[in-house]
Amino acid sequence: MQHIYLDHNATTAVDPAVLDAMLPYFSSEFGNASSIHTFGQRARAAVETAREQIAALLNARPQEIVFTSGGTESDNHAIFGVALHSLTSLTSSTPLTSPHVITTTIEHEAVLNACQALETQGVAVTYLPVDREGLINLNELRHALRPETVLVSVMHANNELGTIQPLADIGRIAAEADVYFHSDAVQSAGKIPVDVKALQLDLLSLSGHKFYAPKGVGALFIKSGTRLRQLLYGGHHQRGFRPGTENVAGIVGLGKAAELARLSLEIDALRISRLRDTLEQGILARVPDCRVNSANAPRTPNTSNLLFPGLEGEALVIGLDLKGLACSTGAACSSGAVEPSHVLTAIGLPASDARASIRFSLGRHTTDSEIAAALEIIPASVSHLRKLSPTYQKSDVIS
């Protein structure tokens, strides 16, 4: 049986070139990057090369890159760092107003749960709604700003829909208000151009395993001059901001993945978007009553979220997996959740439609033959499940 992997937004395979770059740092190049002897200094040089590679991908300066364990840690450092610095900076002469943070209703849980935790510590949070395409309203952002607003955090590309927010416009609004601007770019870095200067970002989070680096390594861009409260305490690694012995092998892999992404970004995006469009058009032509969620929004080239009315999404995911095709009902960290996707309900889908939606996410190694095979498997599986569904009674279901 052919195995087709269409869940690249959940994670990606480590690229062979990334693995090759990492392997020496599991064996002969085992030095601690903080040691002053030759073993340590070779490790240090590898870490700094990776820092330069990440900076080049983002159009940042190497000293503005801090390595982390992944997107969740990076998001938490950015959000808690800014908000708690502002909270602890209040003095007796400061008016009794809490710091204020603005985010959106469709953020990843790493942002939403961090913001909810801040609310328990006296920080006010505004959650901006989105329209049916998953985009925020810039006027609503402007109206949400307050004198005490310290941070705007808006994800670049949504993990479930692929919707790309207008970060350049958001960055301009935040800059005019003299408010820090953070973006969770976990689903955009390595897939579409990300220029922290053009987007006027102060903070940006990314995660290696979303673009062919290993799991357990990520980075946080911190624009020079950004004032954050330190969250971890230990040694003086990474200027003291993120203490702890560096994961040299993982960092080397992240740097190599960033280099590969920067060099192949345009050609990968063109090829993958063509395959994504072929998949969407083929499903829409073969499956009655199906539609693409947020079809009219700018999206990452690899992501398609489709609604199959009358089905339970998890049943379809399981059915497709039995046929050798891997996909998802949404975020991998939400698998098994009883509640429907907060992203899909935020764009106005009723719970039944949210539960009937499936995410297909393609990758660098997805092939034409895999998409052709998927277009045989998906319609047949939908047809079979609809025949068993008490909520779908259309007479024109594919047989």
Residue pairs with C-beta under 8 A, 6 or more apart in sequence:
1 323
1 324
2 324
2 370
2 373
3 324
3 325
3 326
4 324
4 325
4 326
4 370
4 373
4 374
4 377
5 13
5 326
5 363
5 366
6 325
6 326
6 327
6 360
6 361
6 362
6 366
6 370
6 374
7 326
7 327
7 328
7 332
7 359
7 360
7 361
8 210
8 302
8 361
8 362
8 363
8 366
9 159
9 160
9 162
9 187
9 210
9 302
9 303
9 328
9 332
9 359
9 361
10 328
10 331
10 332
10 361
11 209
11 210
11 215
11 332
12 209
12 210
12 211
12 212
12 363
12 364
13 212
13 363
13 365
14 22
14 212
14 213
14 214
14 253
15 212
15 213
15 256
15 257
15 260
15 364
17 256
17 260
18 212
18 213
18 214
18 253
18 256
18 257
18 260
19 253
21 252
21 253
21 255
21 256
22 214
22 249
22 250
22 252
22 253
22 256
25 43
25 46
25 248
25 249
25 252
26 249
29 39
29 42
29 43
29 46
29 248
30 39
30 43
31 37
31 38
31 39
31 40
31 41
31 42
31 43
31 248
32 39
32 40
32 43
32 245
33 40
33 43
33 44
33 46
33 47
33 245
33 246
33 248
34 40
34 44
34 235
34 237
34 245
34 246
35 41
35 43
43 246
43 248
46 248
46 251
46 252
47 67
47 246
47 248
47 251
47 252
48 62
49 252
49 255
50 67
50 251
50 252
50 254
50 255
50 256
50 258
51 62
51 63
51 65
51 67
51 255
52 62
52 255
53 255
53 256
53 258
53 259
53 262
54 60
54 62
54 65
54 206
54 219
54 254
54 255
54 258
55 61
55 62
55 64
55 65
56 258
56 259
56 262
57 189
57 190
57 194
57 258
57 259
57 261
57 262
58 65
58 189
58 194
58 195
58 196
58 204
58 221
59 194
59 195
59 196
59 197
59 198
60 196
60 197
60 221
60 223
61 224
63 224
64 221
64 222
64 223
64 224
65 219
65 220
65 221
65 222
66 77
66 219
66 220
66 221
66 222
66 238
66 239
66 241
66 242
67 217
67 218
67 219
67 238
67 242
67 246
67 247
67 251
67 254
68 74
68 77
68 217
68 218
68 219
68 220
68 242
69 216
69 217
69 218
69 247
70 207
70 208
70 209
70 215
70 216
70 217
70 218
71 108
71 110
71 184
71 186
71 205
71 206
71 207
71 210
71 218
72 110
73 218
73 220
74 205
74 206
74 207
74 218
74 219
74 220
75 108
75 110
75 111
75 114
75 153
75 182
75 184
75 205
76 110
76 114
76 231
77 220
77 228
77 231
77 241
77 242
78 153
78 182
78 203
78 205
78 220
78 222
78 228
79 101
79 111
79 114
79 115
79 118
79 151
79 153
79 182
80 114
80 117
80 118
80 229
80 231
81 228
81 229
81 230
81 231
82 101
82 150
82 151
82 180
82 182
82 203
82 226
82 227
82 228
82 229
83 99
83 101
83 118
83 123
83 150
83 151
84 121
84 229
84 231
85 227
85 228
85 229
86 99
86 150
87 98
87 99
87 121
87 122
87 123
88 229
97 147
97 148
98 122
98 123
98 124
98 148
99 123
99 124
99 148
99 149
99 150
99 151
100 123
100 124
100 125
100 126
100 146
100 148
100 149
100 150
101 115
101 118
101 123
101 124
101 125
101 126
101 149
101 150
101 151
101 152
101 153
102 125
102 126
102 128
102 141
102 144
102 145
102 149
102 151
102 152
102 153
103 111
103 112
103 115
103 125
103 126
103 127
103 128
103 152
103 153
103 154
104 127
104 128
104 129
104 130
104 136
104 154
104 155
104 165
105 127
105 128
105 129
105 130
105 342
105 346
106 130
106 134
106 155
106 158
106 160
106 161
106 163
106 342
106 343
106 346
106 347
107 115
107 153
107 154
107 155
107 184
108 155
108 159
108 184
108 186
108 331
109 331
109 333
109 334
110 184
111 153
111 155
111 184
112 127
112 342
115 125
115 127
115 153
116 125
118 125
119 125
124 148
126 144
128 136
128 137
128 140
128 141
128 144
128 154
129 136
129 137
129 140
129 346
130 136
130 346
130 347
131 137
131 347
132 294
132 347
132 348
133 163
133 294
133 296
133 297
133 347
134 158
134 161
134 163
134 294
134 297
134 343
134 346
134 347
135 163
135 165
135 166
135 297
136 154
136 165
136 170
138 166
138 169
138 170
138 173
141 152
141 170
141 173
142 173
145 173
145 177
145 179
149 177
149 179
150 179
150 180
151 179
151 180
151 181
151 182
152 170
152 173
152 174
152 179
152 180
152 181
152 182
153 181
153 182
153 183
153 184
154 165
154 167
154 170
154 181
154 182
154 183
155 165
155 183
155 184
155 185
155 186
155 187
156 164
156 165
156 167
156 183
156 184
156 185
156 187
156 188
156 189
156 194
157 163
157 164
157 165
157 185
157 187
157 188
157 191
157 192
157 299
157 300
157 303
158 165
158 187
158 343
159 186
159 187
159 330
159 331
159 343
160 305
160 330
160 331
160 341
160 343
160 344
160 359
161 293
161 294
161 297
161 299
161 303
161 305
161 343
161 347
162 187
162 294
162 299
162 300
162 302
162 303
162 304
162 305
162 361
163 294
163 297
163 298
163 299
164 188
164 192
164 297
164 298
164 299
164 300
165 183
167 183
167 199
167 201
168 198
168 199
168 200
170 181
171 181
171 199
171 200
171 201
172 200
174 180
174 181
174 200
175 181
175 200
180 202
180 203
180 226
181 200
181 201
181 202
181 203
182 201
182 202
182 203
182 204
182 205
183 199
183 201
183 203
183 204
183 205
184 205
185 194
185 204
185 205
185 206
186 205
186 206
186 207
186 210
186 218
187 210
187 300
187 303
188 194
188 300
189 204
189 206
189 210
189 211
189 261
190 206
190 210
190 211
190 212
190 257
190 258
190 261
190 265
191 211
191 261
191 265
191 268
191 269
191 300
191 301
191 302
192 265
192 269
192 300
192 301
193 265
194 204
196 204
196 221
196 223
201 221
201 223
202 222
202 223
202 226
203 220
203 221
203 222
203 223
203 226
204 220
204 221
205 218
205 219
205 220
205 221
206 218
206 219
206 221
207 217
207 218
208 214
208 215
208 216
208 217
208 218
208 219
208 250
208 253
208 254
208 257
209 215
209 216
209 217
211 257
211 258
211 261
212 257
212 260
212 261
212 364
213 250
213 253
213 254
213 256
213 257
213 258
214 249
214 250
214 253
214 254
216 247
216 250
217 247
217 250
217 251
217 253
217 254
218 254
219 254
220 242
222 228
222 241
228 241
230 240
230 241
232 242
232 243
232 244
233 243
234 243
234 244
235 243
235 244
236 243
237 243
237 244
237 245
237 246
238 246
261 268
264 364
268 301
268 364
269 301
270 301
272 301
272 302
272 362
272 363
272 364
272 366
273 301
273 302
275 362
275 366
275 368
275 371
276 301
276 302
276 303
276 304
276 360
276 362
278 368
278 371
278 375
279 304
279 360
279 362
279 371
279 374
279 375
280 292
280 295
280 304
280 306
282 371
282 375
283 290
283 306
283 375
283 378
283 379
284 290
284 291
284 292
286 375
286 378
286 379
286 398
287 308
287 378
287 379
287 382
287 383
287 398
288 394
288 396
288 397
288 398
289 308
289 309
289 310
289 394
290 306
290 307
290 308
290 309
290 382
291 306
291 307
292 304
292 305
292 306
292 307
293 305
293 306
293 307
293 344
293 347
293 349
293 357
294 305
294 347
302 361
302 362
302 363
303 359
303 360
303 361
303 362
304 359
304 360
304 361
305 344
305 357
305 358
305 359
305 360
306 357
306 358
306 360
307 349
307 353
307 356
307 357
308 316
308 356
308 357
308 358
308 382
309 352
309 353
309 356
309 392
310 356
310 386
310 389
310 391
310 392
310 393
310 394
311 356
311 382
311 385
311 386
311 389
311 392
312 355
312 356
313 329
313 355
313 356
313 357
313 358
314 329
314 355
315 385
316 358
316 381
316 382
316 385
317 327
317 328
317 329
317 358
319 381
319 384
319 385
320 326
320 327
320 377
320 378
320 381
323 377
323 380
323 381
324 377
325 373
325 374
325 377
325 378
327 358
327 359
327 360
327 361
328 335
328 358
328 359
328 361
329 335
329 341
329 355
329 357
329 358
329 359
330 341
330 343
330 344
330 357
330 359
331 341
331 343
334 341
340 349
340 351
340 354
340 355
341 354
341 357
344 353
344 354
344 357
345 351
345 354
349 357
352 391
360 374
362 371
379 398
380 398
382 398
383 397
383 398
383 399
386 392
386 394
386 397
387 397
